Amino acid sequence: MKYCTRCGSEYQEGVEECADCPGNPRLVSAEEMRSRGLPLPHELDKRVFVRAGTAEDPLTVEAFVELLEDADIPVFVRAGRSGVVDKLTTGNLLPWWEILVPEEHQARAARLLEQERVREDATYDEAAQAAEEEEQENEAPAPVPAPPPPPAV
């Protein structure tokens, strides 16, 4: 068999150029692919990615991806909804983003994401409490200045 060095497609003997890639690159043997450090199609990553969590906004997705990557867990993010305004104008109730990881990392990733969600919720609650206290301080009536003393006669 021969292989395209650009896309990895496999071709029968006798075919000289890849029919799919622009510029029709020449095909090489399996040995040549290995010597160039290129995987053969049957050697490609076969992991199955499954949902470890979801997110409703891009900042949360970014934080979750960073958390998983820091834990050396491969992560793939997929939009769960696209082209819709909100839950009221569409029947689609899926989350905005799905966070996918390899099956063997699912349990660990789900635990990490849940811990992060709890931490973020606690931070949010603290921030909301602080904002409420600040608002109450700002709404407190200013002290009324004492009237000036009566003029001396």
C-alpha positions in Angstrom: 0.0 0.0 0.0 1.0 3.6 -0.5 0.0 6.6 1.6 -0.4 10.4 1.2 2.1 12.2 3.4 -0.3 15.2 3.8 -3.7 13.5 4.6 -2.6 9.9 5.4 -5.1 8.4 2.9 -4.3 4.9 1.8 -4.0 3.9 -1.9 -3.5 0.7 -3.8 -0.2 0.0 -5.6 0.0 1.6 -9.0 -1.6 4.9 -7.8 1.1 7.7 -7.7 -0.7 10.9 -6.5 -3.3 11.7 -3.8 -6.6 12.5 -5.4 -7.9 14.4 -2.4 -5.1 16.9 -1.5 -4.3 20.1 -3.4 -1.2 19.8 -5.6 -1.7 16.0 -5.7 1.3 15.0 -3.5 3.2 11.9 -4.4 2.4 8.7 -2.4 5.0 6.9 -0.3 5.4 3.5 1.2 4.6 2.6 4.8 8.4 2.5 5.6 8.8 6.1 4.2 5.8 7.3 6.3 7.4 5.8 9.5 10.8 7.3 8.6 9.1 10.7 8.4 7.4 10.2 11.7 4.0 10.1 10.2 1.3 7.7 11.5 -0.4 5.2 9.2 -4.3 5.4 9.2 -4.6 2.3 11.4 -2.2 3.9 13.9 -4.2 7.1 14.5 -5.7 8.0 17.8 -8.7 5.8 18.4 -9.7 7.2 21.8 -13.4 7.7 22.5 -14.2 11.1 24.0 -17.2 11.3 26.3 -18.9 14.1 28.2 -17.3 15.1 31.5 -19.2 18.3 32.0 -21.0 21.2 30.4 -20.8 25.0 30.5 -23.2 27.8 29.8 -20.7 30.6 28.9 -17.3 30.9 27.2 -15.4 32.1 30.3 -16.5 29.0 32.2 -15.5 26.8 29.3 -12.1 28.5 29.2 -11.5 27.9 32.9 -12.6 24.3 32.7 -10.4 23.6 29.7 -7.4 25.1 31.5 -8.1 23.1 34.7 -8.3 19.8 32.7 -5.2 20.6 30.7 -3.3 21.5 33.9 -4.3 18.0 35.2 -2.9 16.4 32.0 -6.4 15.4 30.8 -6.9 15.7 27.0 -10.0 17.9 26.4 -12.2 18.6 23.5 -15.0 21.3 23.6 -18.0 21.0 21.3 -20.8 23.5 21.0 -24.0 21.9 22.1 -26.3 24.5 20.6 -25.7 26.9 17.8 -27.7 29.5 16.0 -30.3 29.9 18.8 -31.1 32.9 20.9 -32.1 31.3 24.2 -34.1 28.5 25.8 -37.3 30.5 25.4 -37.1 30.8 21.6 -36.0 27.3 20.9 -37.0 23.8 22.1 -33.4 22.8 22.5 -32.5 22.6 26.1 -28.9 21.3 25.7 -26.1 23.2 27.3 -24.1 25.6 25.2 -20.9 23.7 25.4 -20.0 20.1 26.1 -16.6 19.3 27.6 -15.4 16.0 26.3 -12.5 13.9 27.6 -11.2 10.3 26.8 -13.3 7.6 28.5 -10.5 6.6 30.8 -10.3 10.1 32.3 -14.1 10.8 32.6 -14.5 10.1 36.3 -11.5 12.2 37.3 -12.4 15.0 35.0 -16.0 15.1 36.2 -14.8 15.3 39.8 -12.4 18.2 39.0 -15.1 20.1 37.1 -17.6 19.7 39.9 -15.0 20.9 42.5 -14.3 23.9 40.3 -18.0 24.6 39.9 -18.5 24.5 43.7 -15.5 26.8 44.2 -16.8 29.2 41.6 -20.3 29.2 43.2 -18.8 30.0 46.6 -16.8 32.8 45.1 -19.9 34.1 43.4 -21.8 34.0 46.6 -19.0 35.8 48.4 -18.9 38.5 45.7 -22.7 38.9 45.8 -22.6 39.3 49.6 -19.8 41.9 49.4 -21.7 43.8 46.6 -24.9 43.8 48.7 -23.0 45.1 51.8 -21.4 47.8 49.7 -24.7 48.8 48.3 -26.2 49.1 51.7 -23.3 51.3 52.9 -23.8 53.6 49.9 -27.5 53.8 50.5 -27.2 54.7 54.2 -28.4 58.3 54.7 -25.6 60.8 55.1 -25.4 62.3 58.6 -27.4 65.5 58.8 -25.0 68.4 59.7 -25.8 70.2 62.9 -27.5 73.6 62.4 -25.1 76.6 62.8 -25.2 78.2 66.3 -27.5 81.2 66.6 -25.8 84.5 66.0 -24.5 86.3 69.1 -26.4 89.6 69.9 
